[in-house]
Amino acid sequence: MESLTDQLAALSHPARLAVFRLLVRRCPDALPAGEIAEVLGLKSSTLSVYLATLTRAGLISQTRQGTSLRYALDTGAAQGLMRDLFLDCCRGRPDLWPPLAGPLEATHRHNVLFLCTGNSARSIMAEALLRHIAGARLIAYSAGTHPNAEVNPRVLDLLRTKGIATKGLHPKPLETFQGPEAPRFDFVFTVCDRAANEDCPTWQDQPISAHWGLPDPAGVQGTEAERSLAFHQTYAMMHQRISGFAALPLDALDRVSLQTSVDDIGRIKETT
């Protein structure tokens, strides 16, 4: 029980819990301390203490990348925490454990939501690509936490040159999909770091979620050729991820296997 009590004590502080929740949302990414401090509005010295506590408790891992230390969720330790809570504290009572480990509800169509901040480039690409690649098997949606007024024209032009339909694509606020009449989502993917950094409300029915963060092509400065290249690179990476996701045997895998698969897809950084 010593490990469990240490972990619960580490998470009992609101700010340490906020660090842990951020790393859950950004999983499988490993974040530098500076980014964590900026997102959560913490002083570097204070954050250093929090990170040390969470690391000692085994809830997060620390790796070195060059001269930078990066921190990530330790999924094995988090799994152990939930297992120990269930088996020890709750005595394994099935009525106290949400049934999340089984397969998705048997259906030929699953709802998938892609989230980013502006819903004008990356999430729009993902929505259009999934409709194009998966056809009627999957229903694609996208939204933004702070949606722009319109889709980036470069995205629409690029999709059209690839033969992908753009009709009906437009930025939509996240709130559109959070009311009682909203679709029930089986998958929710964040495709930009800023959206994943935001502490959004939890989803009903616990959809499988993952972070597929990609650089914002609209933020690239430079020549026309350099800016165009940024959009093409983002499209290529998104196409690879969407293709991998659409190829998964969704109805044959349990939720644990699906979570592992979509996390692995999120680690794809470039086309091969």
C-alpha distance (Angstrom), angle and dihedral (degrees) to the residues before:
residue distance angle dihedral
M1 . . .
E2 3.81 . .
S3 3.81 92.5 .
L4 3.80 92.0 47.6
T5 3.80 93.4 49.4
D6 3.81 90.7 47.5
Q7 3.79 90.7 51.9
L8 3.80 93.6 46.6
A9 3.80 90.1 48.0
A10 3.80 90.5 51.1
L11 3.80 90.7 52.8
S12 3.81 94.8 43.8
H13 3.82 92.2 82.6
P14 3.84 111.5 83.4
A15 3.80 94.9 -137.8
R16 3.81 93.9 47.0
L17 3.80 88.3 48.3
A18 3.82 88.6 51.7
V19 3.82 90.1 53.9
F20 3.81 90.6 49.7
R21 3.81 92.6 47.9
L22 3.80 91.3 49.4
L23 3.81 91.3 53.4
V24 3.81 89.7 48.3
R25 3.81 90.3 53.7
R26 3.80 92.0 46.7
C27 3.82 95.0 44.5
P28 3.03 126.0 164.2
D29 3.83 89.2 27.2
A30 3.80 120.9 95.9
L31 3.82 110.0 -142.0
P32 3.80 130.0 -154.2
A33 3.79 114.8 -120.3
G34 3.80 90.9 -115.7
E35 3.80 92.5 60.7
I36 3.81 92.1 47.4
A37 3.80 90.3 50.7
E38 3.80 91.9 49.0
V39 3.79 94.7 48.3
L40 3.80 94.4 47.8
G41 3.80 97.5 35.5
L42 3.81 94.5 -121.2
K43 3.78 130.4 148.3
S44 3.80 113.4 -110.4
S45 3.79 93.0 -121.7
T46 3.79 92.5 50.1
L47 3.79 92.9 46.6
S48 3.79 90.7 50.4
V49 3.81 89.6 60.6
Y50 3.80 92.0 47.8
L51 3.80 92.8 48.9
A52 3.79 91.4 49.2
T53 3.81 90.9 52.2
L54 3.80 93.7 49.1
T55 3.81 91.2 45.6
R56 3.82 93.0 50.7
A57 3.81 88.9 49.9
G58 3.80 88.3 54.8
L59 3.80 94.5 -122.0
I60 3.81 96.5 117.9
S61 3.79 134.0 28.3
Q62 3.79 129.9 -134.0
T63 3.81 124.3 -145.9
R64 3.78 133.1 172.4
Q65 3.79 121.2 -126.0
G66 3.77 108.6 -176.8
T67 3.79 105.6 -53.5
S68 3.80 93.4 -21.5
L69 3.80 128.6 92.1
R70 3.78 113.9 -142.4
Y71 3.77 129.4 -163.4
A72 3.79 129.8 -151.7
L73 3.77 139.6 170.3
D74 3.80 113.1 -86.5
T75 3.79 96.8 -136.7
G76 3.80 93.7 -171.2
A77 3.80 92.1 54.0
A78 3.81 92.5 45.5
Q79 3.79 89.1 50.6
G80 3.80 89.5 50.1
L81 3.80 90.9 51.1
M82 3.79 92.3 54.3
R83 3.80 91.6 44.1
D84 3.80 92.7 51.1
L85 3.80 91.6 47.6
F86 3.78 90.6 51.3
L87 3.80 99.3 42.4
D88 3.79 100.4 35.8
C89 3.79 109.4 26.3
C90 3.81 95.8 30.5
R91 3.82 94.7 33.9
G92 3.79 90.8 -130.5
R93 3.80 94.6 -70.0
P94 3.82 105.8 171.0
D95 3.81 91.5 -151.9
L96 3.83 88.8 64.5
W97 3.80 96.2 52.3
P98 3.83 122.2 75.7
P99 3.82 111.4 -125.8
L100 3.81 96.9 -117.3
A101 3.80 101.8 132.1
G102 3.80 98.1 72.1
P103 3.80 127.7 86.9
L104 3.77 125.1 -73.9
E105 3.77 116.5 -86.6
A106 3.78 106.6 -76.2
T107 3.77 107.2 -98.6
H108 3.79 139.6 126.9
R109 3.81 92.4 -130.4
H110 3.78 129.1 53.5
N111 3.79 128.2 -172.3
V112 3.81 116.1 -125.2
L113 3.81 125.6 -170.8
F114 3.82 124.4 -163.4
L115 3.80 116.9 -160.2
C116 3.78 133.0 -164.5
T117 3.77 134.6 146.3
G118 3.80 104.1 -97.4
N119 3.83 99.8 19.9
S120 3.79 88.2 -144.4
A121 3.82 105.4 105.9
R122 3.81 125.4 4.4
S123 3.80 99.6 30.6
I124 3.79 90.7 42.5
M125 3.82 89.5 52.6
A126 3.80 89.8 50.4
E127 3.80 93.2 48.8
A128 3.80 93.0 49.5
L129 3.81 94.0 43.2
L130 3.80 94.6 50.4
R131 3.79 91.5 50.1
H132 3.79 89.6 49.4
I133 3.81 97.7 44.9
A134 3.82 102.4 34.9
G135 3.78 99.3 36.7
A136 3.80 114.2 -170.0
R137 3.82 95.4 -15.1
L138 3.79 93.3 81.4
I139 3.81 130.2 31.8
A140 3.80 111.8 -143.6
Y141 3.80 127.4 -153.0
S142 3.79 134.0 167.7
A143 3.79 135.9 -164.7
G144 3.79 142.3 169.3
T145 3.77 133.3 -131.3
H146 3.82 87.1 -141.1
P147 3.81 104.1 12.6
N148 3.78 122.7 -155.7
A149 3.77 121.8 -125.9
E150 3.81 94.2 -106.9
V151 3.79 143.8 3.3
N152 3.81 114.9 -85.0
P153 3.83 105.7 -96.2
R154 3.81 91.2 -136.8
V155 3.79 89.6 60.5
L156 3.78 93.1 52.2
D157 3.81 92.1 47.0
L158 3.80 91.8 48.4
L159 3.79 93.9 48.6
R160 3.79 91.5 49.7
T161 3.82 92.4 50.9
K162 3.83 87.4 53.6
G163 3.79 91.5 52.5
I164 3.80 94.4 -111.0
A165 3.79 120.1 142.5
T166 3.80 116.2 -113.7
K167 3.80 100.9 -179.6
G168 3.79 112.6 132.1
L169 3.80 96.1 10.7
H170 3.79 110.5 141.7
P171 3.83 138.7 139.7
K172 3.79 114.4 -87.4
P173 3.82 130.7 -173.6
L174 3.79 118.0 -113.2
E175 3.81 89.5 -121.8
T176 3.81 88.7 69.5
F177 3.80 88.5 73.4
Q178 3.80 100.3 40.7
G179 3.81 103.4 68.9
P180 3.81 127.5 95.1
E181 3.80 91.0 -97.3
A182 3.82 94.4 51.7
P183 3.80 120.9 112.0
R184 3.78 117.2 -90.7
F185 3.79 106.2 -113.4
D186 3.78 124.8 -142.9
F187 3.82 93.4 -174.5
V188 3.82 132.8 26.3
F189 3.81 118.9 -174.1
T190 3.80 127.1 -175.4
V191 3.80 110.4 -150.0
C192 3.80 99.6 -175.4
D193 3.79 130.0 53.3
R194 3.81 94.9 -130.0
A195 3.81 92.9 58.4
A196 3.81 91.6 47.1
N197 3.80 90.1 49.4
E198 3.79 91.5 59.2
D199 3.78 115.9 92.4
C200 3.79 97.1 -128.6
P201 3.82 123.3 -179.7
T202 3.79 116.3 -86.7
W203 3.78 118.6 -99.3
Q204 3.76 125.3 -112.1
D205 3.83 116.3 -110.5
Q206 3.82 90.5 20.2
P207 3.82 102.5 -100.8
I208 3.78 117.7 -154.8
S209 3.79 106.6 -95.8
A210 3.78 135.1 -168.4
H211 3.77 140.4 167.7
W212 3.81 115.9 -116.7
G213 3.78 97.7 172.8
L214 3.80 117.8 -175.9
P215 3.82 130.8 176.5
D216 3.79 115.4 -92.5
P217 3.81 106.9 -108.0
A218 3.80 90.6 -163.5
G219 3.79 89.5 63.9
V220 3.80 94.9 58.8
Q221 3.80 114.5 111.2
G222 3.78 125.8 -160.5
T223 3.75 140.0 69.9
E224 3.77 124.0 -11.1
A225 3.79 89.3 -103.6
E226 3.81 92.3 51.7
R227 3.79 93.0 49.4
S228 3.79 92.0 46.8
L229 3.80 90.2 49.7
A230 3.82 90.6 54.0
F231 3.81 91.5 57.2
H232 3.80 92.1 46.1
Q233 3.81 91.5 50.0
T234 3.80 92.1 49.4
Y235 3.78 90.1 48.2
A236 3.83 91.6 50.3
M237 3.81 93.1 50.2
M238 3.79 92.3 45.7
H239 3.80 91.3 47.9
Q240 3.79 90.5 53.6
R241 3.79 92.7 50.2
I242 3.80 95.1 44.9
S243 3.81 90.9 48.1
G244 3.80 90.6 51.9
F245 3.78 92.0 48.4
A246 3.81 94.2 46.9
A247 3.82 89.5 52.1
L248 3.83 93.6 57.7
P249 3.83 115.8 109.2
L250 3.80 90.9 -123.9
D251 3.79 97.7 179.8
A252 3.80 93.2 47.0
L253 3.82 98.1 53.6
D254 3.79 128.2 75.1
R255 3.79 119.9 -129.1
V256 3.79 94.8 -97.6
S257 3.80 91.4 54.3
L258 3.80 91.1 45.0
Q259 3.80 91.6 50.6
T260 3.80 90.8 51.4
S261 3.80 90.7 48.3
V262 3.80 96.5 50.1
D263 3.82 90.9 45.1
D264 3.81 88.9 53.2
I265 3.80 89.9 50.6
G266 3.80 88.5 53.1
R267 3.80 89.1 58.9
I268 3.82 91.5 62.6
K269 3.79 103.3 109.8
E270 3.77 103.6 170.8
T271 3.77 141.7 7.9
T272 3.76 120.0 -91.6
